[in-house]
Amino acid sequence: MSDTNAALTLVMGNKAYSSWSLRPWLALRHAGADFAEIVVPLRQPDTKTTLLSHAPSGKAPSLRHGDLVIWDSLAICEYLNELFPTAQLWPADAAKRAVARSVSAEMHSGFPDLRKNLFMDVRNSHDRPDRVAAAQADIDRVLAIWTDCRARFGAGGPFLFGAFSIADAMFAPVATRLRTWNVALDPVSAAYIDAIYALSAMQDWLTAAAAEPWVIQFEGM
């Protein structure tokens, strides 16, 4: 068992590019958690070795809480939901919660063409219709999820289930990708992305990303 009073440390990739790190980082911020950050620049010669020193997966992010290490973004968010129950990181209603978990799991395991073609790069804007076209089927599914959740569950706030939840943390990096790559959006999806960007935590992330010295040269760019 982990000591609930032990310090929390998030080991993460650099903020300009690490979509998986953004997810639990937003959940930690929403929960009001006091946590330290260890930033490991991605795609460097020593990245894998450094990450392996923190978690057995050798990937970012991982969360350390005392002697406990959790090394998956969704698992970290689930743990934070248990650690900070008053933060209501999942919707209180059972039906909403079931759908929120479903769309979060779909995001976690799917959308390979979106990941491959529209990499996260919050410091830049890219005009590449060819890459957008290659990811269009995934984009369409994401926008359908957002539109459906907003229509059925979005009353009471600007997020997928009204109030901010883990589902929004899971889709926040996608919001940045669609904005970075100038993807055409319907009004509901555009408003949802605006809501993600309006989060004070998101603004802090973007500010920190802009100050980072590391630059990744992606293939085909």
PyMOL CGO cylinders between C-alpha atoms (Angstrom):
from pymol import cmd
from pymol.cgo import CYLINDER

trace = [
    CYLINDER, 0.00, 0.00, 0.00, 1.20, 3.50, -0.82, 0.3, 1, 1, 1, 1, 1, 1,
    CYLINDER, 1.20, 3.50, -0.82, 1.29, 6.15, 1.89, 0.3, 1, 1, 1, 1, 1, 1,
    CYLINDER, 1.29, 6.15, 1.89, -1.48, 8.60, 0.97, 0.3, 1, 1, 1, 1, 1, 1,
    CYLINDER, -1.48, 8.60, 0.97, 0.59, 11.40, 2.49, 0.3, 1, 1, 1, 1, 1, 1,
    CYLINDER, 0.59, 11.40, 2.49, 3.66, 10.60, 0.38, 0.3, 1, 1, 1, 1, 1, 1,
    CYLINDER, 3.66, 10.60, 0.38, 4.79, 13.02, -2.31, 0.3, 1, 1, 1, 1, 1, 1,
    CYLINDER, 4.79, 13.02, -2.31, 3.52, 12.68, -5.86, 0.3, 1, 1, 1, 1, 1, 1,
    CYLINDER, 3.52, 12.68, -5.86, 5.96, 12.91, -8.76, 0.3, 1, 1, 1, 1, 1, 1,
    CYLINDER, 5.96, 12.91, -8.76, 4.99, 12.82, -12.43, 0.3, 1, 1, 1, 1, 1, 1,
    CYLINDER, 4.99, 12.82, -12.43, 7.74, 11.69, -14.79, 0.3, 1, 1, 1, 1, 1, 1,
    CYLINDER, 7.74, 11.69, -14.79, 6.83, 13.11, -18.16, 0.3, 1, 1, 1, 1, 1, 1,
    CYLINDER, 6.83, 13.11, -18.16, 7.96, 13.92, -21.65, 0.3, 1, 1, 1, 1, 1, 1,
    CYLINDER, 7.96, 13.92, -21.65, 8.56, 17.50, -22.68, 0.3, 1, 1, 1, 1, 1, 1,
    CYLINDER, 8.56, 17.50, -22.68, 5.39, 19.54, -22.93, 0.3, 1, 1, 1, 1, 1, 1,
    CYLINDER, 5.39, 19.54, -22.93, 5.69, 20.57, -26.57, 0.3, 1, 1, 1, 1, 1, 1,
    CYLINDER, 5.69, 20.57, -26.57, 5.23, 17.00, -27.78, 0.3, 1, 1, 1, 1, 1, 1,
    CYLINDER, 5.23, 17.00, -27.78, 4.14, 14.57, -25.04, 0.3, 1, 1, 1, 1, 1, 1,
    CYLINDER, 4.14, 14.57, -25.04, 0.45, 13.89, -25.54, 0.3, 1, 1, 1, 1, 1, 1,
    CYLINDER, 0.45, 13.89, -25.54, 0.39, 11.04, -23.07, 0.3, 1, 1, 1, 1, 1, 1,
    CYLINDER, 0.39, 11.04, -23.07, 1.95, 13.19, -20.36, 0.3, 1, 1, 1, 1, 1, 1,
    CYLINDER, 1.95, 13.19, -20.36, -0.61, 15.97, -20.79, 0.3, 1, 1, 1, 1, 1, 1,
    CYLINDER, -0.61, 15.97, -20.79, -3.46, 13.66, -19.84, 0.3, 1, 1, 1, 1, 1, 1,
    CYLINDER, -3.46, 13.66, -19.84, -2.53, 12.83, -16.21, 0.3, 1, 1, 1, 1, 1, 1,
    CYLINDER, -2.53, 12.83, -16.21, -0.97, 16.28, -15.79, 0.3, 1, 1, 1, 1, 1, 1,
    CYLINDER, -0.97, 16.28, -15.79, -4.35, 17.89, -16.42, 0.3, 1, 1, 1, 1, 1, 1,
    CYLINDER, -4.35, 17.89, -16.42, -6.00, 15.42, -14.07, 0.3, 1, 1, 1, 1, 1, 1,
    CYLINDER, -6.00, 15.42, -14.07, -3.47, 16.22, -11.36, 0.3, 1, 1, 1, 1, 1, 1,
    CYLINDER, -3.47, 16.22, -11.36, -4.07, 19.93, -11.81, 0.3, 1, 1, 1, 1, 1, 1,
    CYLINDER, -4.07, 19.93, -11.81, -7.84, 19.51, -11.76, 0.3, 1, 1, 1, 1, 1, 1,
    CYLINDER, -7.84, 19.51, -11.76, -7.58, 17.50, -8.55, 0.3, 1, 1, 1, 1, 1, 1,
    CYLINDER, -7.58, 17.50, -8.55, -5.57, 20.28, -6.94, 0.3, 1, 1, 1, 1, 1, 1,
    CYLINDER, -5.57, 20.28, -6.94, -2.75, 17.84, -6.25, 0.3, 1, 1, 1, 1, 1, 1,
    CYLINDER, -2.75, 17.84, -6.25, 0.63, 18.99, -5.01, 0.3, 1, 1, 1, 1, 1, 1,
    CYLINDER, 0.63, 18.99, -5.01, 3.06, 17.19, -7.30, 0.3, 1, 1, 1, 1, 1, 1,
    CYLINDER, 3.06, 17.19, -7.30, 6.60, 17.44, -8.61, 0.3, 1, 1, 1, 1, 1, 1,
    CYLINDER, 6.60, 17.44, -8.61, 7.59, 17.09, -12.26, 0.3, 1, 1, 1, 1, 1, 1,
    CYLINDER, 7.59, 17.09, -12.26, 10.54, 15.28, -13.78, 0.3, 1, 1, 1, 1, 1, 1,
    CYLINDER, 10.54, 15.28, -13.78, 10.73, 16.22, -17.48, 0.3, 1, 1, 1, 1, 1, 1,
    CYLINDER, 10.73, 16.22, -17.48, 12.54, 13.76, -19.75, 0.3, 1, 1, 1, 1, 1, 1,
    CYLINDER, 12.54, 13.76, -19.75, 13.13, 15.14, -23.27, 0.3, 1, 1, 1, 1, 1, 1,
    CYLINDER, 13.13, 15.14, -23.27, 11.78, 12.77, -25.88, 0.3, 1, 1, 1, 1, 1, 1,
    CYLINDER, 11.78, 12.77, -25.88, 13.72, 11.21, -28.78, 0.3, 1, 1, 1, 1, 1, 1,
    CYLINDER, 13.72, 11.21, -28.78, 17.13, 11.80, -27.23, 0.3, 1, 1, 1, 1, 1, 1,
    CYLINDER, 17.13, 11.80, -27.23, 19.90, 9.17, -27.07, 0.3, 1, 1, 1, 1, 1, 1,
    CYLINDER, 19.90, 9.17, -27.07, 19.37, 8.68, -23.35, 0.3, 1, 1, 1, 1, 1, 1,
    CYLINDER, 19.37, 8.68, -23.35, 15.56, 8.99, -23.26, 0.3, 1, 1, 1, 1, 1, 1,
    CYLINDER, 15.56, 8.99, -23.26, 14.82, 5.27, -22.98, 0.3, 1, 1, 1, 1, 1, 1,
    CYLINDER, 14.82, 5.27, -22.98, 17.46, 4.65, -20.33, 0.3, 1, 1, 1, 1, 1, 1,
    CYLINDER, 17.46, 4.65, -20.33, 16.26, 7.58, -18.26, 0.3, 1, 1, 1, 1, 1, 1,
    CYLINDER, 16.26, 7.58, -18.26, 12.61, 6.54, -18.48, 0.3, 1, 1, 1, 1, 1, 1,
    CYLINDER, 12.61, 6.54, -18.48, 13.50, 2.96, -17.56, 0.3, 1, 1, 1, 1, 1, 1,
    CYLINDER, 13.50, 2.96, -17.56, 15.07, 4.28, -14.38, 0.3, 1, 1, 1, 1, 1, 1,
    CYLINDER, 15.07, 4.28, -14.38, 11.63, 5.56, -13.37, 0.3, 1, 1, 1, 1, 1, 1,
    CYLINDER, 11.63, 5.56, -13.37, 9.21, 2.89, -14.66, 0.3, 1, 1, 1, 1, 1, 1,
    CYLINDER, 9.21, 2.89, -14.66, 9.44, -0.64, -16.08, 0.3, 1, 1, 1, 1, 1, 1,
    CYLINDER, 9.44, -0.64, -16.08, 7.67, 0.34, -19.32, 0.3, 1, 1, 1, 1, 1, 1,
    CYLINDER, 7.67, 0.34, -19.32, 10.46, 2.75, -20.26, 0.3, 1, 1, 1, 1, 1, 1,
    CYLINDER, 10.46, 2.75, -20.26, 7.81, 5.22, -21.42, 0.3, 1, 1, 1, 1, 1, 1,
    CYLINDER, 7.81, 5.22, -21.42, 6.36, 8.52, -20.29, 0.3, 1, 1, 1, 1, 1, 1,
    CYLINDER, 6.36, 8.52, -20.29, 4.44, 9.30, -18.23, 0.3, 1, 1, 1, 1, 1, 1,
    CYLINDER, 4.44, 9.30, -18.23, 4.69, 7.51, -14.92, 0.3, 1, 1, 1, 1, 1, 1,
    CYLINDER, 4.69, 7.51, -14.92, 3.52, 8.59, -11.50, 0.3, 1, 1, 1, 1, 1, 1,
    CYLINDER, 3.52, 8.59, -11.50, 5.40, 7.85, -8.30, 0.3, 1, 1, 1, 1, 1, 1,
    CYLINDER, 5.40, 7.85, -8.30, 3.52, 7.98, -5.02, 0.3, 1, 1, 1, 1, 1, 1,
    CYLINDER, 3.52, 7.98, -5.02, 5.80, 6.88, -2.21, 0.3, 1, 1, 1, 1, 1, 1,
    CYLINDER, 5.80, 6.88, -2.21, 6.96, 3.38, -3.18, 0.3, 1, 1, 1, 1, 1, 1,
    CYLINDER, 6.96, 3.38, -3.18, 4.19, 2.94, -5.73, 0.3, 1, 1, 1, 1, 1, 1,
    CYLINDER, 4.19, 2.94, -5.73, 4.78, 3.51, -9.46, 0.3, 1, 1, 1, 1, 1, 1,
    CYLINDER, 4.78, 3.51, -9.46, 1.94, 3.70, -12.02, 0.3, 1, 1, 1, 1, 1, 1,
    CYLINDER, 1.94, 3.70, -12.02, 3.11, 3.82, -15.65, 0.3, 1, 1, 1, 1, 1, 1,
    CYLINDER, 3.11, 3.82, -15.65, 0.10, 4.31, -17.89, 0.3, 1, 1, 1, 1, 1, 1,
    CYLINDER, 0.10, 4.31, -17.89, -1.83, 7.54, -18.50, 0.3, 1, 1, 1, 1, 1, 1,
    CYLINDER, -1.83, 7.54, -18.50, -5.31, 6.13, -18.01, 0.3, 1, 1, 1, 1, 1, 1,
    CYLINDER, -5.31, 6.13, -18.01, -4.22, 4.04, -15.04, 0.3, 1, 1, 1, 1, 1, 1,
    CYLINDER, -4.22, 4.04, -15.04, -2.71, 7.16, -13.47, 0.3, 1, 1, 1, 1, 1, 1,
    CYLINDER, -2.71, 7.16, -13.47, -5.97, 9.05, -14.00, 0.3, 1, 1, 1, 1, 1, 1,
    CYLINDER, -5.97, 9.05, -14.00, -7.96, 6.19, -12.44, 0.3, 1, 1, 1, 1, 1, 1,
    CYLINDER, -7.96, 6.19, -12.44, -5.61, 6.19, -9.46, 0.3, 1, 1, 1, 1, 1, 1,
    CYLINDER, -5.61, 6.19, -9.46, -6.03, 9.94, -9.05, 0.3, 1, 1, 1, 1, 1, 1,
    CYLINDER, -6.03, 9.94, -9.05, -9.79, 9.47, -9.08, 0.3, 1, 1, 1, 1, 1, 1,
    CYLINDER, -9.79, 9.47, -9.08, -9.41, 7.15, -6.10, 0.3, 1, 1, 1, 1, 1, 1,
    CYLINDER, -9.41, 7.15, -6.10, -6.86, 9.38, -4.37, 0.3, 1, 1, 1, 1, 1, 1,
    CYLINDER, -6.86, 9.38, -4.37, -8.90, 12.58, -4.76, 0.3, 1, 1, 1, 1, 1, 1,
    CYLINDER, -8.90, 12.58, -4.76, -12.57, 11.54, -4.70, 0.3, 1, 1, 1, 1, 1, 1,
    CYLINDER, -12.57, 11.54, -4.70, -13.84, 15.06, -4.06, 0.3, 1, 1, 1, 1, 1, 1,
    CYLINDER, -13.84, 15.06, -4.06, -12.33, 16.20, -7.38, 0.3, 1, 1, 1, 1, 1, 1,
    CYLINDER, -12.33, 16.20, -7.38, -14.98, 14.13, -9.21, 0.3, 1, 1, 1, 1, 1, 1,
    CYLINDER, -14.98, 14.13, -9.21, -12.67, 13.14, -12.02, 0.3, 1, 1, 1, 1, 1, 1,
    CYLINDER, -12.67, 13.14, -12.02, -15.40, 10.86, -13.34, 0.3, 1, 1, 1, 1, 1, 1,
    CYLINDER, -15.40, 10.86, -13.34, -19.07, 11.92, -13.64, 0.3, 1, 1, 1, 1, 1, 1,
    CYLINDER, -19.07, 11.92, -13.64, -21.12, 11.04, -10.55, 0.3, 1, 1, 1, 1, 1, 1,
    CYLINDER, -21.12, 11.04, -10.55, -23.98, 9.57, -12.60, 0.3, 1, 1, 1, 1, 1, 1,
    CYLINDER, -23.98, 9.57, -12.60, -23.40, 5.89, -13.39, 0.3, 1, 1, 1, 1, 1, 1,
    CYLINDER, -23.40, 5.89, -13.39, -24.60, 6.11, -17.00, 0.3, 1, 1, 1, 1, 1, 1,
    CYLINDER, -24.60, 6.11, -17.00, -22.47, 9.18, -17.72, 0.3, 1, 1, 1, 1, 1, 1,
    CYLINDER, -22.47, 9.18, -17.72, -19.52, 7.53, -16.03, 0.3, 1, 1, 1, 1, 1, 1,
    CYLINDER, -19.52, 7.53, -16.03, -19.88, 4.40, -18.15, 0.3, 1, 1, 1, 1, 1, 1,
    CYLINDER, -19.88, 4.40, -18.15, -19.89, 6.39, -21.38, 0.3, 1, 1, 1, 1, 1, 1,
    CYLINDER, -19.89, 6.39, -21.38, -17.03, 8.59, -20.17, 0.3, 1, 1, 1, 1, 1, 1,
    CYLINDER, -17.03, 8.59, -20.17, -14.97, 5.49, -19.47, 0.3, 1, 1, 1, 1, 1, 1,
    CYLINDER, -14.97, 5.49, -19.47, -15.90, 4.04, -22.86, 0.3, 1, 1, 1, 1, 1, 1,
    CYLINDER, -15.90, 4.04, -22.86, -14.77, 7.07, -24.86, 0.3, 1, 1, 1, 1, 1, 1,
    CYLINDER, -14.77, 7.07, -24.86, -11.64, 7.39, -22.72, 0.3, 1, 1, 1, 1, 1, 1,
    CYLINDER, -11.64, 7.39, -22.72, -10.72, 3.76, -23.35, 0.3, 1, 1, 1, 1, 1, 1,
    CYLINDER, -10.72, 3.76, -23.35, -11.40, 4.20, -27.08, 0.3, 1, 1, 1, 1, 1, 1,
    CYLINDER, -11.40, 4.20, -27.08, -9.05, 7.18, -27.12, 0.3, 1, 1, 1, 1, 1, 1,
    CYLINDER, -9.05, 7.18, -27.12, -6.46, 5.23, -25.16, 0.3, 1, 1, 1, 1, 1, 1,
    CYLINDER, -6.46, 5.23, -25.16, -6.37, 2.27, -27.53, 0.3, 1, 1, 1, 1, 1, 1,
    CYLINDER, -6.37, 2.27, -27.53, -7.35, 3.62, -30.93, 0.3, 1, 1, 1, 1, 1, 1,
    CYLINDER, -7.35, 3.62, -30.93, -6.90, 6.30, -33.58, 0.3, 1, 1, 1, 1, 1, 1,
    CYLINDER, -6.90, 6.30, -33.58, -3.56, 5.09, -35.04, 0.3, 1, 1, 1, 1, 1, 1,
    CYLINDER, -3.56, 5.09, -35.04, -3.76, 7.20, -38.19, 0.3, 1, 1, 1, 1, 1, 1,
    CYLINDER, -3.76, 7.20, -38.19, -4.37, 10.37, -36.20, 0.3, 1, 1, 1, 1, 1, 1,
    CYLINDER, -4.37, 10.37, -36.20, -1.41, 9.60, -33.94, 0.3, 1, 1, 1, 1, 1, 1,
    CYLINDER, -1.41, 9.60, -33.94, 0.85, 8.82, -36.89, 0.3, 1, 1, 1, 1, 1, 1,
    CYLINDER, 0.85, 8.82, -36.89, 0.02, 11.75, -39.12, 0.3, 1, 1, 1, 1, 1, 1,
    CYLINDER, 0.02, 11.75, -39.12, -0.98, 14.57, -36.77, 0.3, 1, 1, 1, 1, 1, 1,
    CYLINDER, -0.98, 14.57, -36.77, 1.69, 14.46, -34.08, 0.3, 1, 1, 1, 1, 1, 1,
    CYLINDER, 1.69, 14.46, -34.08, 1.36, 16.75, -31.08, 0.3, 1, 1, 1, 1, 1, 1,
    CYLINDER, 1.36, 16.75, -31.08, 3.29, 19.99, -31.56, 0.3, 1, 1, 1, 1, 1, 1,
    CYLINDER, 3.29, 19.99, -31.56, 1.72, 22.75, -29.48, 0.3, 1, 1, 1, 1, 1, 1,
    CYLINDER, 1.72, 22.75, -29.48, 4.28, 25.39, -30.45, 0.3, 1, 1, 1, 1, 1, 1,
    CYLINDER, 4.28, 25.39, -30.45, 3.56, 25.36, -34.17, 0.3, 1, 1, 1, 1, 1, 1,
    CYLINDER, 3.56, 25.36, -34.17, 0.86, 25.44, -36.82, 0.3, 1, 1, 1, 1, 1, 1,
    CYLINDER, 0.86, 25.44, -36.82, 1.08, 23.17, -39.85, 0.3, 1, 1, 1, 1, 1, 1,
    CYLINDER, 1.08, 23.17, -39.85, -0.79, 23.36, -43.15, 0.3, 1, 1, 1, 1, 1, 1,
    CYLINDER, -0.79, 23.36, -43.15, -0.60, 19.79, -44.47, 0.3, 1, 1, 1, 1, 1, 1,
    CYLINDER, -0.60, 19.79, -44.47, -3.88, 18.68, -46.06, 0.3, 1, 1, 1, 1, 1, 1,
    CYLINDER, -3.88, 18.68, -46.06, -2.23, 15.41, -47.06, 0.3, 1, 1, 1, 1, 1, 1,
    CYLINDER, -2.23, 15.41, -47.06, -1.62, 14.47, -43.46, 0.3, 1, 1, 1, 1, 1, 1,
    CYLINDER, -1.62, 14.47, -43.46, -5.10, 15.55, -42.45, 0.3, 1, 1, 1, 1, 1, 1,
    CYLINDER, -5.10, 15.55, -42.45, -6.58, 13.43, -45.26, 0.3, 1, 1, 1, 1, 1, 1,
    CYLINDER, -6.58, 13.43, -45.26, -4.60, 10.40, -44.08, 0.3, 1, 1, 1, 1, 1, 1,
    CYLINDER, -4.60, 10.40, -44.08, -6.14, 10.77, -40.62, 0.3, 1, 1, 1, 1, 1, 1,
    CYLINDER, -6.14, 10.77, -40.62, -9.63, 11.80, -41.74, 0.3, 1, 1, 1, 1, 1, 1,
    CYLINDER, -9.63, 11.80, -41.74, -11.45, 8.64, -40.67, 0.3, 1, 1, 1, 1, 1, 1,
    CYLINDER, -11.45, 8.64, -40.67, -10.01, 8.96, -37.16, 0.3, 1, 1, 1, 1, 1, 1,
    CYLINDER, -10.01, 8.96, -37.16, -10.80, 12.67, -37.10, 0.3, 1, 1, 1, 1, 1, 1,
    CYLINDER, -10.80, 12.67, -37.10, -14.40, 11.99, -38.08, 0.3, 1, 1, 1, 1, 1, 1,
    CYLINDER, -14.40, 11.99, -38.08, -14.77, 9.48, -35.24, 0.3, 1, 1, 1, 1, 1, 1,
    CYLINDER, -14.77, 9.48, -35.24, -13.31, 11.91, -32.69, 0.3, 1, 1, 1, 1, 1, 1,
    CYLINDER, -13.31, 11.91, -32.69, -15.65, 14.67, -33.78, 0.3, 1, 1, 1, 1, 1, 1,
    CYLINDER, -15.65, 14.67, -33.78, -18.59, 12.27, -33.65, 0.3, 1, 1, 1, 1, 1, 1,
    CYLINDER, -18.59, 12.27, -33.65, -17.68, 11.35, -30.06, 0.3, 1, 1, 1, 1, 1, 1,
    CYLINDER, -17.68, 11.35, -30.06, -17.45, 14.98, -29.06, 0.3, 1, 1, 1, 1, 1, 1,
    CYLINDER, -17.45, 14.98, -29.06, -20.74, 15.92, -30.73, 0.3, 1, 1, 1, 1, 1, 1,
    CYLINDER, -20.74, 15.92, -30.73, -22.59, 12.97, -29.20, 0.3, 1, 1, 1, 1, 1, 1,
    CYLINDER, -22.59, 12.97, -29.20, -21.25, 13.52, -25.69, 0.3, 1, 1, 1, 1, 1, 1,
    CYLINDER, -21.25, 13.52, -25.69, -21.95, 17.24, -25.78, 0.3, 1, 1, 1, 1, 1, 1,
    CYLINDER, -21.95, 17.24, -25.78, -25.50, 16.63, -27.01, 0.3, 1, 1, 1, 1, 1, 1,
    CYLINDER, -25.50, 16.63, -27.01, -26.37, 13.87, -24.53, 0.3, 1, 1, 1, 1, 1, 1,
    CYLINDER, -26.37, 13.87, -24.53, -24.32, 14.73, -21.47, 0.3, 1, 1, 1, 1, 1, 1,
    CYLINDER, -24.32, 14.73, -21.47, -22.91, 18.24, -21.85, 0.3, 1, 1, 1, 1, 1, 1,
    CYLINDER, -22.91, 18.24, -21.85, -25.50, 20.25, -19.96, 0.3, 1, 1, 1, 1, 1, 1,
    CYLINDER, -25.50, 20.25, -19.96, -24.01, 22.17, -17.06, 0.3, 1, 1, 1, 1, 1, 1,
    CYLINDER, -24.01, 22.17, -17.06, -20.61, 22.99, -18.54, 0.3, 1, 1, 1, 1, 1, 1,
    CYLINDER, -20.61, 22.99, -18.54, -18.50, 23.26, -21.70, 0.3, 1, 1, 1, 1, 1, 1,
    CYLINDER, -18.50, 23.26, -21.70, -16.89, 19.82, -21.49, 0.3, 1, 1, 1, 1, 1, 1,
    CYLINDER, -16.89, 19.82, -21.49, -17.89, 16.40, -22.82, 0.3, 1, 1, 1, 1, 1, 1,
    CYLINDER, -17.89, 16.40, -22.82, -19.91, 15.54, -19.72, 0.3, 1, 1, 1, 1, 1, 1,
    CYLINDER, -19.91, 15.54, -19.72, -20.59, 19.08, -18.56, 0.3, 1, 1, 1, 1, 1, 1,
    CYLINDER, -20.59, 19.08, -18.56, -17.93, 19.40, -15.88, 0.3, 1, 1, 1, 1, 1, 1,
    CYLINDER, -17.93, 19.40, -15.88, -14.30, 18.57, -16.62, 0.3, 1, 1, 1, 1, 1, 1,
    CYLINDER, -14.30, 18.57, -16.62, -13.52, 14.86, -16.31, 0.3, 1, 1, 1, 1, 1, 1,
    CYLINDER, -13.52, 14.86, -16.31, -10.89, 12.30, -17.18, 0.3, 1, 1, 1, 1, 1, 1,
    CYLINDER, -10.89, 12.30, -17.18, -12.54, 12.02, -20.60, 0.3, 1, 1, 1, 1, 1, 1,
    CYLINDER, -12.54, 12.02, -20.60, -11.52, 15.63, -21.30, 0.3, 1, 1, 1, 1, 1, 1,
    CYLINDER, -11.52, 15.63, -21.30, -8.00, 14.95, -20.08, 0.3, 1, 1, 1, 1, 1, 1,
    CYLINDER, -8.00, 14.95, -20.08, -7.83, 12.03, -22.50, 0.3, 1, 1, 1, 1, 1, 1,
    CYLINDER, -7.83, 12.03, -22.50, -9.01, 14.11, -25.46, 0.3, 1, 1, 1, 1, 1, 1,
    CYLINDER, -9.01, 14.11, -25.46, -7.11, 17.32, -24.66, 0.3, 1, 1, 1, 1, 1, 1,
    CYLINDER, -7.11, 17.32, -24.66, -4.03, 16.31, -26.69, 0.3, 1, 1, 1, 1, 1, 1,
    CYLINDER, -4.03, 16.31, -26.69, -6.30, 15.59, -29.65, 0.3, 1, 1, 1, 1, 1, 1,
    CYLINDER, -6.30, 15.59, -29.65, -7.71, 19.09, -29.32, 0.3, 1, 1, 1, 1, 1, 1,
    CYLINDER, -7.71, 19.09, -29.32, -4.18, 20.45, -29.67, 0.3, 1, 1, 1, 1, 1, 1,
    CYLINDER, -4.18, 20.45, -29.67, -3.48, 18.24, -32.69, 0.3, 1, 1, 1, 1, 1, 1,
    CYLINDER, -3.48, 18.24, -32.69, -6.58, 19.38, -34.53, 0.3, 1, 1, 1, 1, 1, 1,
    CYLINDER, -6.58, 19.38, -34.53, -5.70, 23.00, -33.87, 0.3, 1, 1, 1, 1, 1, 1,
    CYLINDER, -5.70, 23.00, -33.87, -2.03, 22.54, -34.79, 0.3, 1, 1, 1, 1, 1, 1,
    CYLINDER, -2.03, 22.54, -34.79, -2.93, 20.91, -38.10, 0.3, 1, 1, 1, 1, 1, 1,
    CYLINDER, -2.93, 20.91, -38.10, -5.71, 23.38, -39.01, 0.3, 1, 1, 1, 1, 1, 1,
    CYLINDER, -5.71, 23.38, -39.01, -8.41, 20.72, -39.22, 0.3, 1, 1, 1, 1, 1, 1,
    CYLINDER, -8.41, 20.72, -39.22, -11.84, 21.96, -40.33, 0.3, 1, 1, 1, 1, 1, 1,
    CYLINDER, -11.84, 21.96, -40.33, -14.27, 21.78, -37.42, 0.3, 1, 1, 1, 1, 1, 1,
    CYLINDER, -14.27, 21.78, -37.42, -18.00, 21.91, -36.83, 0.3, 1, 1, 1, 1, 1, 1,
    CYLINDER, -18.00, 21.91, -36.83, -19.18, 24.57, -34.34, 0.3, 1, 1, 1, 1, 1, 1,
    CYLINDER, -19.18, 24.57, -34.34, -19.66, 22.10, -31.47, 0.3, 1, 1, 1, 1, 1, 1,
    CYLINDER, -19.66, 22.10, -31.47, -16.13, 20.71, -31.80, 0.3, 1, 1, 1, 1, 1, 1,
    CYLINDER, -16.13, 20.71, -31.80, -14.60, 24.16, -32.25, 0.3, 1, 1, 1, 1, 1, 1,
    CYLINDER, -14.60, 24.16, -32.25, -16.30, 25.36, -29.05, 0.3, 1, 1, 1, 1, 1, 1,
    CYLINDER, -16.30, 25.36, -29.05, -15.09, 22.27, -27.20, 0.3, 1, 1, 1, 1, 1, 1,
    CYLINDER, -15.09, 22.27, -27.20, -11.49, 22.89, -28.25, 0.3, 1, 1, 1, 1, 1, 1,
    CYLINDER, -11.49, 22.89, -28.25, -11.86, 26.51, -27.12, 0.3, 1, 1, 1, 1, 1, 1,
    CYLINDER, -11.86, 26.51, -27.12, -13.00, 25.24, -23.71, 0.3, 1, 1, 1, 1, 1, 1,
    CYLINDER, -13.00, 25.24, -23.71, -9.95, 22.98, -23.41, 0.3, 1, 1, 1, 1, 1, 1,
    CYLINDER, -9.95, 22.98, -23.41, -7.61, 25.82, -24.31, 0.3, 1, 1, 1, 1, 1, 1,
    CYLINDER, -7.61, 25.82, -24.31, -9.35, 28.16, -21.85, 0.3, 1, 1, 1, 1, 1, 1,
    CYLINDER, -9.35, 28.16, -21.85, -8.40, 25.96, -18.90, 0.3, 1, 1, 1, 1, 1, 1,
    CYLINDER, -8.40, 25.96, -18.90, -5.83, 27.73, -16.73, 0.3, 1, 1, 1, 1, 1, 1,
    CYLINDER, -5.83, 27.73, -16.73, -3.92, 24.45, -16.49, 0.3, 1, 1, 1, 1, 1, 1,
    CYLINDER, -3.92, 24.45, -16.49, -3.83, 24.19, -20.27, 0.3, 1, 1, 1, 1, 1, 1,
    CYLINDER, -3.83, 24.19, -20.27, -2.54, 27.73, -20.56, 0.3, 1, 1, 1, 1, 1, 1,
    CYLINDER, -2.54, 27.73, -20.56, 0.20, 26.94, -18.04, 0.3, 1, 1, 1, 1, 1, 1,
    CYLINDER, 0.20, 26.94, -18.04, 1.16, 23.86, -20.06, 0.3, 1, 1, 1, 1, 1, 1,
    CYLINDER, 1.16, 23.86, -20.06, 1.39, 25.88, -23.28, 0.3, 1, 1, 1, 1, 1, 1,
    CYLINDER, 1.39, 25.88, -23.28, 3.46, 28.58, -21.62, 0.3, 1, 1, 1, 1, 1, 1,
    CYLINDER, 3.46, 28.58, -21.62, 5.91, 26.01, -20.30, 0.3, 1, 1, 1, 1, 1, 1,
    CYLINDER, 5.91, 26.01, -20.30, 6.05, 24.29, -23.70, 0.3, 1, 1, 1, 1, 1, 1,
    CYLINDER, 6.05, 24.29, -23.70, 6.93, 27.57, -25.40, 0.3, 1, 1, 1, 1, 1, 1,
    CYLINDER, 6.93, 27.57, -25.40, 9.91, 27.98, -23.07, 0.3, 1, 1, 1, 1, 1, 1,
    CYLINDER, 9.91, 27.98, -23.07, 11.37, 24.52, -23.66, 0.3, 1, 1, 1, 1, 1, 1,
    CYLINDER, 11.37, 24.52, -23.66, 14.69, 24.37, -25.54, 0.3, 1, 1, 1, 1, 1, 1,
    CYLINDER, 14.69, 24.37, -25.54, 14.20, 20.97, -27.20, 0.3, 1, 1, 1, 1, 1, 1,
    CYLINDER, 14.20, 20.97, -27.20, 13.14, 20.57, -30.83, 0.3, 1, 1, 1, 1, 1, 1,
    CYLINDER, 13.14, 20.57, -30.83, 12.21, 17.29, -32.49, 0.3, 1, 1, 1, 1, 1, 1,
    CYLINDER, 12.21, 17.29, -32.49, 12.64, 16.93, -36.23, 0.3, 1, 1, 1, 1, 1, 1,
    CYLINDER, 12.64, 16.93, -36.23, 9.82, 14.66, -37.41, 0.3, 1, 1, 1, 1, 1, 1,
    CYLINDER, 9.82, 14.66, -37.41, 10.12, 12.49, -40.49, 0.3, 1, 1, 1, 1, 1, 1,
    CYLINDER, 10.12, 12.49, -40.49, 8.40, 13.95, -43.52, 0.3, 1, 1, 1, 1, 1, 1,
    CYLINDER, 8.40, 13.95, -43.52, 8.38, 17.51, -42.18, 0.3, 1, 1, 1, 1, 1, 1,
]
cmd.load_cgo(trace, "trace")
